[in-house]
Amino acid sequence: MKRTIIIILIAACVGVTWYIANSTVKLTPQAKSASENALLELEEFPARPVWWHDDSVMAIGVIADKTNPHHAADKACQILRSKGVTTVRVEIYDVVKIQKEDDWQKLASNTCQ
């Protein structure tokens, strides 16, 4: 009896994992490229964004001395929404600190919905 319950629980876990993996909406390469290019056109975002966690997080580098990170996160979300991307969390990092010290300290973030 215990063996049967364990097998049923394992099968249920596999089924739920499969369902979540297949029902997650992924961004198209065109949407990602359009979003990146729109951000790169602005002076606030000097570096190409990095996509993490199955395209659900976009890391954007800014120059911390010249840009308000919270404003940059809001502006990035506005641009992403204008490109039809609404399932992304934006994280803002200091690109100069990354280049000099390889320190990825998050300055700000925003959920674009």
Secondary structure, DSSP 4 states (H G I P E B T S, - for coil): -HHHHHHHHHHHHHHHHHHHHHHSPPPPHHHHHHHHHHHHTSTT--S--EEETTTTEEEEEE-TTTS-HHHHHHHHHHHHHHTT--SEEEEEEEHHHHHHH----EEEEEEE-
